[in-house]
Amino acid sequence: MSATVLYTPEVLGLAIDLARYPLTDTLPLRSEARSKSCGSTIALGLSLAADGRIGKIGVRSQACAIGQASAAVFANAAVGMQSAEIHAAGRAIAAWLAGEGDIPDWPGLTVIAAARDYPARHGAVMLPWNAAMQVLPSA
């Protein structure tokens, strides 16, 4: 596969969309993750609502377009989710990237689905889920 298939206009648009989620000091839950395969990094900030659901997200990403798009896919859907949903999705996406099963049901994930064919990008795809799972309690 060529890089043209991987870096579609939709992927590049998501990378730009990430600017809607600034990482501010008002987000009390903080975590960072790094991709071992490509060196991409993410800093993630979260706040939880009274019911334990994600209330707000902030992201600072130093990643390739796939890592940035993945962070935007995460941020666009994670608000309102509970910790257990984030952990379940993270495990499902990791399994899917490893070739196990169909693409998980996460809104927008199909936009970066071509990254599955590029093992060097798997770590970048997982950045936001890995960072979130570090800071959110597991069920």
C-alpha positions, -999 to 999 in steps of 0.1 A, spaced: 0 0 0 12 35 -6 14 65 17 -13 81 -3 -38 56 9 -28 61 45 -27 99 45 -61 107 31 -76 142 32 -99 129 59 -69 118 80 -52 151 75 -85 169 84 -87 150 116 -51 160 125 -62 197 121 -94 190 141 -73 181 171 -68 219 177 -104 219 192 -91 201 222 -64 223 239 -46 208 269 -53 232 297 -44 233 334 -80 229 343 -80 192 334 -70 173 366 -64 138 352 -31 138 332 -13 111 313 13 107 286 20 79 262 47 72 236 47 49 206 77 26 208 75 20 170 77 56 158 84 78 188 51 98 186 39 111 219 6 124 234 -2 143 266 -38 138 276 -59 157 301 -93 146 312 -120 158 336 -148 136 349 -184 146 355 -201 138 388 -213 105 374 -178 94 365 -182 99 327 -156 119 308 -166 155 308 -138 173 290 -107 163 270 -75 182 262 -47 169 240 -11 179 231 2 156 204 37 154 189 28 126 164 25 118 128 -8 125 110 -21 91 120 -13 97 157 -29 131 155 -60 118 136 -63 89 161 -63 114 190 -90 134 173 -111 102 167 -107 95 204 -115 130 216 -145 134 192 -162 103 208 -149 99 243 -168 127 260 -197 111 279 -181 77 281 -173 58 312 -139 44 321 -150 8 314 -160 18 278 -126 34 272 -107 3 285 -129 -20 265 -124 0 233 -86 2 239 -84 -36 243 -106 -41 212 -86 -17 190 -53 -33 201 -67 -68 192 -80 -55 159 -46 -40 150 -30 -73 159 -53 -90 132 -79 -103 156 -115 -96 145 -133 -69 128 -129 -32 133 -142 -21 167 -173 0 169 -158 34 178 -171 64 159 -147 76 132 -123 48 135 -129 38 99 -111 70 88 -78 56 101 -85 20 94 -58 18 67 -32 21 94 -39 -15 104 -18 -25 73 11 -4 86 25 -21 118 48 9 124 17 31 129 -1 8 154 16 25 183 5 59 170 -31 47 166 -31 34 202 -17 66 218 -49 82 231 -64 50 244 -31 40 261 -29 74 277 -65 73 288 -63 38 302 -33 49 323 -53 75 341 -88 61 342 -97 34 367 -103 0 351 -135 -18 358 
